[in-house]
């Protein structure tokens, strides 16, 4: 009887998790959903790093800025001179948490807007 019940609990847990992620999507997103950054079209997701180019470990995660190499192919490369630290619970664009509560706090982000794409 336990074997038949385990998939049901797992299914309901996964469904609940997906529902919570859907309801809190704006909290998880660092950029507004209607933002189109035409300066960085086809930019790849930003790689979160703990180890810099010199091989040093950092306790606080960071991302490098991106610069376009070839506009025709949309090729980008990381700019190691532009280091942006990541912060938890950062202020950002406004939204309604769970569709009701006005909020501006996001789970993760940088101090510079339009830098962190995930």
PyMOL commands that set and color helices and strands:
alter all, ss='L'
color gray80, all
select helices_A, chain A and resi 2-23+25-28+38-40
alter helices_A, ss='H'
color red, helices_A
select strands_A, chain A and resi 49-51+57-70+75-85+87-97+101-109
alter strands_A, ss='S'
color yellow, strands_A
deselect
rebuild
show_as cartoon
